[in-house]
Amino acid sequence: MKKFKSIFYGIYIFYFVFSAFIAFYYEKIVLHWDWDWINTWTGLIRFVLQMGAIGSILFITEIIVENIHLAAKRRKIKTLENEITDLKAKLYDKANSKETSLQAETQIEKPTDTPQQPKEE
């Protein structure tokens, strides 16, 4: 997933750098290089709309990929939290069993029958 996201972000950044380059230097490209594949205003508007559509598709794809990644991370966090809760419960049970065994040992060690004094009547 990380590799895919890295490649996708590279494509995403390249797209926006290319779009910014065309937006800022369109006039220089057309006049200096005589490279006008868009020969009318209608062609320019169509090109801008196509670039916007490509950008929208890339943005929607990014949102979908991020949500998939977040859902996977949330699932992993939830399983780890459940594991932590189980380990805490086991630790608590173990501490209680030691405590009860210590109490039982102290009761066994203490003599319950104390020599009684003869009763005076």
C-alpha positions, 0 to 999 in steps of 0.5 A: 500500500505504501509503494502504491501511495508513493507512486500515486502521489508522484503522479499526482504531483507531476500532474499539478506541476504540469498543469501549473506550467501550462497555466503560467507559460501557455502564452510563451509556449504558443508564441516562442515554440510555435507549439499551438495544439489548441488553435481556438478559444474553444480548444483552450476551454476544452483543454482546460475542462479535460485537465480539470476532469483528469484532476478530479479523477485523480483527486477522487482516486486519492480519497478512495485510496486514503479511506481504504488505508485508514479503514485498514489502520482502524481495523488493526488498531481495534484488534490491537486494543482487544489484544491489550484488553485480553492481556490486561484481563489475564494479568489481573486474573493472575494477580488475583490468583496469587493474592488468594493463594497467599491468603490461603497460605497465611491461613494455613500457617496460622494455628487456629487452635489456641490453647485455651485457659481453663475456665474458672467457675 
